[in-house]
Amino acid sequence: MNIEQLKGIGPKTLEIFNKIGIYTVEDLLTYYPFKYLNINFKRIEELTENEMAYVKVRIATLPKVYYIRRNFNYLSFSAFAGEKLINVKIFNRAFLKQHLLMGKDIVLVGKYNELKNSFMASDIRFNLENHKLEPKYHLVSGLKESVLTKAMAKALELTHDIYDYVPEPYNTKYDLIAKSQALEYIHRPKTIAEIKLAKIKLIYEELFNYTFKINALKIKNRHTLGIKREINQDSINEFLSELPFKLTTDQLTTIKEVLGDLETDQRMNRLVLGDVGSGKTIVAVIAILANHLSGYQSAFMAPTEILAKQHYESIKNYFSQLNLNVALLMGHLKSKEKTEIYTAIAEGKIDLVIGTHALINDKVAFQNLGLVVIDEQHLFGVKQRNALQEKGQMGPDVLYLSATPIPRSYALCLYGDLDLSMIKTKPKMRKEVKTIIKKETEIKDVLFKMLEEIKLGHQIFVVSPLIEEEEEGELNSVNKLKEKLNMAFKDQVPIAIIHGKMKQKQKDEIMNDFLNGTIKILISTTVIEVGIDIPNATMMVIFNAERFGLAALHQLRGRVGRNDLQSYCYLISNSENNSRLKVVEESTDGFYISEKDFEQRGQGDLFGVKQSGDMTFKIADIRQDSKILLQASKDSEKYLKDQEYLNNKHYEQILEDINFLD
């Protein structure tokens, strides 16, 4: 059923829902809350300093609005909290004035200062029930929480029409609640126990559905024919012997696996999982060389223009002594330049083209594409990856690279349709990054070290978990950090900001300035986590480090130490217990750290900050729900193998869609 059939959803609301991928009632019901507020009213006398609380009050005076500057105001009034008269202030809520009438009962959300007898509110709520779990959803511009809540209430009346994707034997085996009950509990819970029951059901359902597809694709891939090549091993060995460095055992093993794939008539679908700085690129280089020697073209797709350019420079250098033509294709090139490259690719004059999404342009046509390499594969959608692969008439082999180390058991579940190679050992020419945990009260030590590195001509990454200030004022936003650092260095050090909300062109310009050394300190959110190689960057400072997953911290740390200089990573945390961060301080092994990350996250905190996983699941998180993932993968594999899916229209359709059934 389409959501426009729900009462109260007009054209404008429909357009907003469509923007966030909600078209049907099922889409709406699976738009899950990201956290829950545990609402318990408190008496003003019970509150401690800086405690965020809900307090029911009665308005005593009409509110007044004071304008500080344009688009910045505060609203002020007095209210009775029990028998105590308090002063209330709230910023940028002038529009509430008409609703705040004398004698009206309201609920204040915020903090009370006993010394000033003032309540700084972050929100004012009307008709709010006490002792309630309130779901919170991610909203977008134009979508009010009240509109979403009303639409959800209407949709919940139709849960009996929603398909349960968990096959009945597994519902029975694990005593899972009904799908309709799970949706009711997840959106309108009365207790934490109800939320847990709902999450177990919905997470298992999502992961079973996902792993069924993965396991089916694995079988399909085993029967997909590709290009059979005669590998010129002597030429490969000669190339390897002339490299200015010695390959690690893991690199050599992975190269052997890749070349073995290229020799068979089965299409290669291999994922190379390598820790930060482990040297995955050279594996791709050897695969490209073997493909070229067999008379085929290669394509190498990177997620950003900067990364594509870096790959172009390094790979072109590897092939400088060979008759192998390399081209760089990116969106910002002039039409004439693009046309020349398109023509050369089509005529087979270009042996390797490196680029971004520009490679999947309809105008790009290969003469004989034999190999596709996709870097940081999780940053591309399936359709984008397939679009490039389909440009080869003979079904090119595909090599995926990823610098996100995860335990092998989970990798086999998540990427089970691919053959897996892991590079754990790192080249010995690089020094280990020294990692140090510091409290924010010790920030002077970090600032002195930053100044020392800048005086040596080096550059620094600074990372914050936020773009702008939130209610949690102790967290550092990128803007606030820039102000602090400018003050600390007396505006003498060039500092810039980069974050995910910027346009790609703007991000690329800033990164180019950083790469060229114009910018000395780059303050960023986690957009710098993947791929960017700044050899002169020797220091990474991560504020509010306790907010990040261990694997994310390791990825961020990997942006420095990409040279023979001693590099440093400072983890700034105000947390009293930093035992979790000690794992990163004491180890630089990404696979070990990811194991610990999976172990420590457990089921997560239902009331904590949402952690965004690597996969685009609606409710599952591969770190928090790793045990369910492993079990769902085993169950779906058995379900497929034993052909239990017969007469289940949903799973039969999945198999039909991937051309698995005869």
N, C-alpha and C positions, 0 to 999 in steps of 0.2 A: 504494500500500500504506500503510495506517495504521500509525503508530508503535507502537501497543499490540501489534502483531503481532511486534515485535522482542523477542527474549529479554531478560529483566531489567527491562522497563518495567512497573511496577505502577501501580495507580490514582493514588497520590500523585505519582509522577514524571510520569505522563501529564497530571495536572492542571497541574503547573508548566510542562511543555512547552507545553500549550495556551495558557497565559497569555501566553507570548512568541510566539504565532502558529505553533507547530510542531504540526501535526496528522498530516502524512504523512512518509514517508521522504524524499521530495523536499524538503519544508520543512526537514528536519533537515540534509540534505546541502548545502542552500543557506544554512545558518546559518554564515556564513563567519567565520574568525578576523579580529580587528581588528588584530592585530600578531603578530610572532614573536619569541621569545627565542632569541638565538644563544648556545647553551650551550657554553662552553669553560672547563674547570676551570683554575684558576691555583694556583700554589704561593704560600704565604703570603709568601715572600721577594720575590716579584715585584710585590706590590701597592703602589700609591701611595696617598697620603692621600686619603680620601673616595672611593676607587674602588669602585663597585658590582661585586661579583665572585662567582663560584661557587668554593667551596673544599671539597675532599673532606677529611674529618677522621675520626678514630676516637675515640669517647667514652671519656674517661679516668676520670671520676667520675660518680656518680649525680646527676641534676639535682635542684635544690631550687626550690620555688616561694615567692616572696615577694609578699605582698599590700600594695600601697601604699594603696589604698582599695577600696571595693566596685566590682566589675567592672573593676578595674585591677590587673594583676599582672605580674610578670616571672619568667622561668625562667632559672636560672643553672647552668652546669656547666663542667668543664674538658675539653679535647679535644686530641689530638695532630694537628697539621697537619704531616705529615712527622715530623721528630724534635722539633719545637718544641711545647711545651705552651702552649696559649693559653686564655684565659678567654672563655666565650661567654655572651651575654645575649640574650634575645628576649622581647618584651612580648606579653602576652595570649595565650600559647600553653600554658597550664597543662595542657590536655588532652593534650599531647604527652608528658608525663612518663612515662607507662606504656610508651611505645614507645622511649624513649631509654635503652637498656640498655648497660652497660659493655662495651667491646670492639666495639660495633656501628659499622659504617661509615655515615656520612651525608654529605649535601652541605649546606653552609651558604650562604645567599644573603644578602649584606649587605656591610658595610664594616669594614675592620680598622684599629685605632688602634695603631700600633707603639709609641708612647710608653707607653701604658697596657697594652700587650700584650693588648688585648681586642677581640673581634669582636662588633659589634652586628648581629645577624641580623634580617632582615625576614621570612625564611622558612627552614624546614628541610625538605629533600627526601630521600625514601627511594628507592632503586633508580633514581636518575637517570643516564641515559647521558651520556657525554661526547661532544663534537663533534656536537651535534644541534640542529636547528631545531625549537623547540617552539611550536606554535600556541597563542594565547591568545584565549579567547572571552569575550564579555560574559556575565556570570552574573547571576542574580537570586536573591533570598532563597529558600533551600530547595533550590537547584540546585547540587550540588557539581561541581567540575571533573571529578572521577574518573567520576561518573555520565554526564556529557555525553560524555566521551572514550570510554567503553565503548560507549555507544549509537551514537556516530559510527563506531566500528570495525565494529559489526554492520551499520550502514547502508551502509558502503563495500563490503561484500560484494555489495550489490544494485545497484551503479551501472549495470549493463547494462540495467536496467529504466527508467532515467531518460531522458526525452526530450531530444534535442538540438534546441534552438530555432533554431539557425543553419542556414538552408537550405544544402544540400550545395554548390551552386556557390560560395558565399562561404567555406565551410570550405576548399575547394580553392584559391580565389583568394588567400587570405591565409595558406595553409598552417597553419591552426589545428589544434591537437591535438584528439583525440577528447574528448567530454564526460566519459566515464568516467575517462580519464587526467587531465583537468583537475581533477576532484573529488579524485582520489587525491593529486595534487601539492599542491592547496591545503590539504588537511587533514593530509597526512603527507609533507611535503617533505624531501628529502635535501639539496638545494642551493637557493641563492637563484635560480639559473637556472630551476629547476622552478617555483618560485613565480611568476616572471615569465611563463613560458609559460602557466601556469594562469590568471593574472589577465588576460592579453590575451584568451584565449578566453572566459572567463566575463563579462568586462566588455563585450566586443563583443556577446555573446549577449544580455545584459540590455538594452543600449542599442538593439540592432536591434529587439528585441521591443517596447520602449517607443516608439521613433520610428515603427514600423509603425502602432501604434495612433494616434499623433498625426497622421500623414499621412492615415490613413483618416478620422479625425474631421474633418480639414480639408475633405476632399471632401464628407462628409456635411453639414457646416455650410453649404456653398455652396448646398445644395439644400433647406435648412430654411426654411419660410416663417414670417414674423413679423408684426408689426403695421405697417401702412403709415400714416404720419401726414402731416398738412399742418403744417409747421413755421411758426409765427408769427414770422418773422424780425424784424419791426419791434419786437415786444415783447421779444425777446431782445436786440436792439441797445440798446433803451432801458434794460434792466436792466444791461447791460455799461457803458453810459455813466455810470451812477450809482454804480458801484463806487468806493471811495475810493483805489484804486490802479490802475496801468496793467498790463494783462496782457502777458506776454512773447510773443515770436513763436511759440515752441513751444507755449505754452498756447492761443493763437489757432488755430494749425494743428490741434491736437488737438481743440479744440471743433468746428472745421469738419468734421473726420473723423467725430466722434461724431454731430453733427446730420445729416450725410449718411447715416449708418447708420440713424438713426431714420426718415428719409424713405422708405427703400426697404421693399419687402415681404419682404426677407430678414432673418432674425433676427440681431440684432447680438450678436457675441461678441468684444468688444474688450478688450484689456489695455493699460492706460496704465502704462508704466514711467517712473517719475519719480525723479530724484535726491532725496535728503533736502532738504526745504525748497523744492522746485521749484514747489509749488502745484498738486498734483493735485486737491485737494478742490474747487476752484472749477470744474474741468471737470465733476465729478460734479454740482455745484450747477446748472450750465447744462443738463445732460442731464435732471435732475429737473424743472427749470422747463419745458423743452420738452415733456416727457412730461405734465406737469400741464396745460399749455395745450391739449394735445390730448385732455384728458379722462380721463387714466389715473392710477392710483395708482403710487407708487414704494416700494421697500423698500431700506434701506441696512443691511448687516450688517458689524459690526466684530468683531475677535477677542476683545476684553476689554470689561468694563463701563466702565472708565475711559475707554477710547478711544471707546466708543459715546456716553458722556456728553459728551465733548469735541466730538465731531461734532455732537451734538444742539444744544449751546449755540451753536456757530459757524454751523451751517446755519440754525437758527431765526432767528439775527440777520440773515443774508442775506435771509431772506424776511419780515422784520418789517413791511414796507410792502405785502406782497401778501396776498391772501386764499387762503393756502395753509396748511392745518392740519398741524402736525408733532407726532408722538407719540414717546415714548421707551419701549421695551418691553424690560425686563430681568428676569432670573430672580428677583432678590431682592424684586421688588414683591409687595405683598399680593394675595391672591386676588381681592379685590373690585376693586382697581385694574386687575389684568390683565383681568378679565371685562369691565370697562367699555371697555378698549382693544380687546379682541377684537370686541365688539359694534359699536363705532364703525368699525373696519376693515371688517367684513363689510357694514355699511350704506353704506360709501363716504364716511363723514364725515371720515375721516383721509386726507389726500392723500399723506403721507410718513410711514412708520414707520421709526425708527432703533433698532437693537438688536443683541443678541448672538445666540447660538445659540437664544435664546428665540423668535426669529422663525420657526424651523422646527417649532415645536410644532404638533401636530395641530389644536389649537384655533384657530390663526391661519388665517382664511379671508378672502381679499380679494374685493371686489366686481368689480374690473377692474384687476388688477395688470398694468402695462405695462412697468415697468423695475425691474431688480434691480441694485444696486451692491454689490460685495463688496470691502471694504478688506483689504489685506494678504492677498490671495487664497491665497498658499502656506500660510497657517496653518489653512486649512480643508480638510477632505477633500472628494473629488469628490462623495460621497454627500450631504454637508451642503450643498454648493453647489447640487446638483441638486434637493434637497428644497425649497429656497426657490424655485428657478426653476419647479418643477412646481406651485406655488400659483397660478399664473396660467393661466386657462382658454385664453388665446389665445397662449400661448408668449411670455412677456415677453422683451424685450431684456436683455442682461446686459453690464454694464460692470465690469471688474476693475481694481483699483488695486494697485500694488506699488511700495514704496520701495526695492526691491533692484535697483540698477542692474547689469545684466550686458550684455556685448557683444551687439550686434544679431544677429550670426550664430548665437550660442548660444541667444539668446532665441527665434529662429525655429525652432530644433530642439526646444527644450523646450516652447515654447508655440505650436507651429506650427499647432495647430487654432484659434488665436485670431488676429484681426487685431491688429496691433501699432502703438501710438503711443508715441513717446518724448519726454519733456520733459527737456531737458538744461539749458537756461538757467534761472537763478534770478532771482527778483524783486530789484531793485537796492536795496530798502529795508533789506536785512539786511547786516550787516557779516560779513566772512569770519572764521571761527574761526581763531585763531592756534594752530598746532600745534608743540609743542616736544618733542624727544626728550631724556630725562634718564636717567642711570644711577642705580641705587638708592643709590649713595654720595652722590649729589647731592640726596637726598630733602629735606634742610633747605630748599633753595631752593623746592621745591614746597610744603612745609608753610607757609612764610612767605607764599607767594602765596595759598594756601587761606585762611589767616587774614585776609589783606587783603580777599579777596572776601566772606568772612563778615561782616567789619566794615562792608562796604558794603551789607549786607542781602541779599546774594545767596546762592544755594544751589549745592551741589556733588554731582556723581555720582562715585563711586569704583568701579572695576570690577576684579574678580579672576577668574581662569579657574577657580578651584576653590571648592567649598562647604566641604570639609573637607580636612585635611592628608593628603597622599599620601606615598609613600616619598620623592618628590622634595622634600625638606624646604625647599629654597630658594624654592619657589613660595609665593605668598601666598594663603591662604584668606580668605574673607570674615570668618570669626570672628577669625583672627589679625590681620587689618587693623583690625578694630574695636578690639581691645585696644591696638594700636599708636597709633591715632589718638586714642583716649580718653586715653592717656598723654601724647601730644604736646600735646593741647589741655586737659589737666588736668581732664577730665570737665566742661568748661564749655560744650561744643557738643553739641546734641542729634543723636545719630547712630543710624541704624537699618540693619538688614540685610534684604535681600530676595533670594530665589533660587527656582529652578524647582521645588524639592521642596516648597515651601509650598503650602497649599491656596489656591485662587483668592480666596476671601473674605479670607484673611489678607493676601495680596498687595495686593488692592484697598484694604484699610484702610490699609496702610502707604503706598501710593501717594497716597491721599487726604490723609494727614497731610503728605506731602512737597509735594503740590500746594498745600495750605493754608499751607505755610510753618512748620508745627510742627517738622518735621524739617529740619535744615540740611545734613546730609551723609547721602547714601544710598549704602551699600555694597552692591554687587550683583554677580551673575553676569550673563551676557548676556541675561537676561530683559527688560532695559530697552532692548534693541536696537531694537525696533520700536515706532513710533507715539506713544509717550507724549509729551505736550507740556507742559513745565514752563517757562513764559516767564521765570521768575526764576532758572533754573539757568544759570550763566555759566561753569562749569568742569567738565571731564571729566578724571579721572585714571585711566589704565588701567595696572595693574600687570602685569608679565610680558607686555608687549605683543607680544614676539616669538612668543608662543604663538597669536596670533590671525591669521586671514587678513586681507589688506589691506582687502577689501570689508567684513568684519565691523568692523574698526577705524573705517572711514568711517561705517558705520551707527551705531556707538556715538557717534562725534563729533557726529553729527546730532541727538543729544538736547539739545545746547546750541546757543546762537546763534540761538534762535527768537524773537528780539526785536531792538531797535535798540542793545542794549548790547554792548560788546566782550566776546567770550567766548574761552575758552582750552581747549586739549586737551593734556594732558601724557601722553606715552608713556614709561612707566618700563620700562627693559630692562637686564638684566645681560649681554646678548649682546655679544661683542666686535665683531661685524660687524652694524651696523644699516643697511646700505645698502638693505635691503628696506623698512624703516620710513621711510626718507627719501622714498619715493614719497608717503606720506600726509602727511609734514611739509611737502612742497613743493607739493602739489596738493589742491584741494578739489573737483575734478571727479570725481564718483562713477563715471562711465562710463570715464574714463581710468584710474582706480584699478582698476576691475574688469578692464580689459584687461591691466594689469600683473600683477594677481593671477593671472589665467589663464596668462600667459606664464611667470611665475616659479615657479609650483607644479610644473610639469613632471609627471613621473610620481610625484612625492612620495617620501617615505622609507618603505620597507617596514617599518622598525623604529621609526618615529616615532610620535608621539601621533596617534590617530585624529582626523581633522577631520570634523565632521559637515556634510554638504552640505545644500543647500536641498531636494533631492528625496529621496524615501524609497526609494532604491536599496539593494540588499543588498550590492553590491560596487563598483559604479561611483561615481565622484565627478566631477561635471561640471567641476570646476576641474582636477583632476589628469588627467582622461581626456577633455579637450576635443577633441583630435584624433580620437579614436575616436568620440566623439559625432557630430562633423560627418560622418565617413565613413559611420557606421551610418545616419544620417539620409538621406544620398544613396542608399545601397544599398537601404534599405527603401522609399524613394519609387519607385525604379526597379522593385523587386520587385512593388510594388502596381500601378504604371502599366502594366507589361508583362504583368500578370496571371499572373506566375510562381507565385503563391500557390495556384493551382488544383491540387487533389490534395494539398495540405498541410493536413491536418485542423486543426492548431492555428491557422493564420492564417485559414483559412476560417471557423472558429468565432469568431474575433475580429470579423471583418466581419459575421457574422450577429448577434453580440451588440450591435453598435452600429447595427443595422438599415441597413447599407450595401448589402448585396446585394438585388437585386430578388426 
